[in-house]
Amino acid sequence: MTKKLISIEKTAKNQTLKKVLVNSITAVRALGTLVIVPIFKHQGPLTAGLAAAAFFLTDFIDGKLARKLKVQTFFGSLLDSLSDKAF
């Protein structure tokens, strides 16, 4: 009984860590919308273009990870769509 309870707790903790990882990647893109203009102003269009490409790549990565790890959440989908629209 104790081993089963510990196993359930570890599984729940792993799921939480996976959700945090995926939502953190989404949050990076959301923050990217705020920093892309200062990057363009201070570093120029090439650096801003590369940063924008990296931020767009996070959109692909977080979606794939969420589906692969089976950690889709309402908050994550909301954050993803809001950051897509803001970017």
N, C-alpha and C positions, 0 to 999 in steps of 0.2 A: 504494500500500500504506500509506504513512504517513497520508494523508488518511483512509483507511478506519479505521485504528487510532485516530486522534484523534476521529473521529466516534463510534466505539464507546465511548471513554472519556467523552466528553461526555454521551452517552445514559445511561451507567451513573451518572454524577454527577447528572444531572437526576432519574433515578429515585430515587436515594438522597435527594435534597432533597425530592422529593414525599412520600416515605415519612415523613421527619422532620416535615414540615408536618402531615400527617394525624395522626400519632401524637402530636404536640404538642397538637393540638386535643383529642384524646381525653384526654391528661394533664391539661388544664385542667379537664375535668369531674371527673376523679379527685381533683384537688386541691380542687374545689368541695365535695366531700363533707366535707372537713375544715374548711372556712371558713364553711359555711352557718350553723352554730350560733353562732359568735362574731358573725357579721353580724346574726343575729336578736337576740342579746343586746345588742349595742351600737347598732344602727341601727333596730331595730324590725321588725315583721312585713311592712310594705310593701316595704322595701328587701330583706329576705330573700326575699320572694316574687318580686321582680324578678330577683334574683340567681339564684334557682332556675330561673326561666324561661330566663334566659340560658344556664345550664348545660345545661338540657334541649335548647336550640337547638343547642348544640355536638354533641349526639348525632346530630341530623339532618344537620348540616353535615359531620361527619367521615365518616359513612357514604356520603353522596352524593359527596364528594370522592374517597374511596378507590375507589369504583366507576368514577367518571368518569376518574380518572387511572390506573386499573388498577394500583393499588399495594396491594392487599389482602395482608396478611401474617398469619401465625399470631400473632405478638406483638400486632399491632394488634387482631385479633379477640378475643384473650384480655384485653387491657387494656380494650377496649370493654365486654365482657360483665361483667368485674369491677367496672368503674366504674358500670355500670348497676345492678348488684345493690347496690353500696355506697350509691348515691344513693337 
